């Protein structure tokens, strides 16, 4: 992990002191609501339906056990004993008191954490694949590039007042998109050409009211030019982006309006002025950053050790969990383990203070003191010895984190929805719970295979419903909650926006309609097909016909 230097810590401490004074002046009536608004947004603080919401940055999803314990302390001391893993790998607190936020930020600063640029019209948290650095398929570890981008973007005055919020993701896996770069404002794909690292750069992706996938702007940007090229894109956006209508202010609207060719030409013109300037990266700088992400002290052990083979043969429950929640590691004898935060009856992604403490202990014992958050609102222990998997599984099972449903229908993604968010048109969490309760038969879930279900309470799409195999969007119809369903979205091998099934359904219809769609898949699938394969082969019409049939 990146470790703060003295100037990093000084900057963070000064920001906490600044916001403490700003909060004091606001509470004393010296600042109006309008004056305080940009100040709190710059520090990750929203005003939600019932209380403030504080969003804590988790760059590229990496957390140390020390940071996990600090997050637990914040949940216990200043919130209601839990926090939430968001779809952008951040941590959110739903119940902090405004007057306590400076103390929370000070506690986070002590462990090299903050809430800077987690809201507002700026460059947000830089994300990547939750298996970055341990994924054997990747060209190289993308985390050093994420950190380089994060440092360039943080407190950069040129990006302090963008037309709209801005999100960047980096992916290093060829022919797959586990980082979802296709639906980010800028997506960076690590490439290698003739032995040299470079980047394919996309721009104009995004979800929300008008979902789009990004266009390729830079086919191969040499690594020394990465920051200069990103800055060129941001300069074009700053010059030409719409500042009069927030619904037309995202870069995706600009790329669509100009066309990819014109946007590319404008970017290249800006890049020509920036190339070979002070933002040019050096080998020394990149190597220094890579040193923060060096491999831990792995033991020399074989894949599939006898202890693992014995446990798999003797324990059916462990075997099922192993084949669902354990991911292959690039290091022989190790594995990555996903902890599913999807307990039925609890909001997807929620985790209590006691559970955070337990995960910290497990990270120390089994994973070199590190854990990761995921886009799917789960957590990962990335470096587990294979001969310790059975012992870890027993510990996780006792904690309720060993549900063998990773990427299955009940491992769904959902935003907080109308239960918390003042922007939501409808509730997300009750729908998620109903789906989980309806499809609770684990044998049936495993027979169905991977199915991504994503739920958003409004068009802002914080639940990423557009890229779910089955997407569910809450809409308001004359004061009543309805739900629109989309099918065929993808966020895996490629990013693709789902198709609308048709007219929306009322609350009571959602689960029965989902069941009909699943039934059709079961009836029509061919050997080896997953849900998304069957959908792509059949198209939307048979699913639409089944969903709106009157004889059910």
Secondary structure, DSSP 8 states (H G I E B T S, - for coil): -----HHHHHHHHHHHHHHHHHHHHHHTTSS-HHHHHHHHHTTTEEE-SSSEEEEE--GGGEEEHHHHHHHHHHHHHHSSSEEEE-TTS-EEEEEE-GGGHHHHHHHHHTTT---TTSSSSSB---B--TTTTT-TTBSS-SHHHHHHHHHHHTT-GGGTT-SS-B-EEEE-BTT--TT-GGGSSEEEEEEEETTEEEEEEEE--B-GGG-B--EEEEEEEEGGGHHHHHHHHHHHHHHHS--S-GGG-SHHHHHHHH-HHHHHHHHHHHHHHHTTSTT---HHHHHHHHGGG---------SS-HHHHHHHHH-HHHHHHHHHHEEE-SSTTEEEEEE----TTS-TTEEEHHHHHHHHHHHHHHSTTEEEE-TTS-EEEEEEEGGGHHHHHHHHHHHT---S-TTSTTS-EE--GGGT-TT-SS-SHHHHHHHHHHT--HHHHHHH----EEEESSTT-TT-GGGSSEEEEEEEETTEEEEEEEE--EESSSEE--EE-SS-EEGGGHHHHHHHHHHHHHHH--TT--HHHHHHHH-SHHHHHHHT-TT-
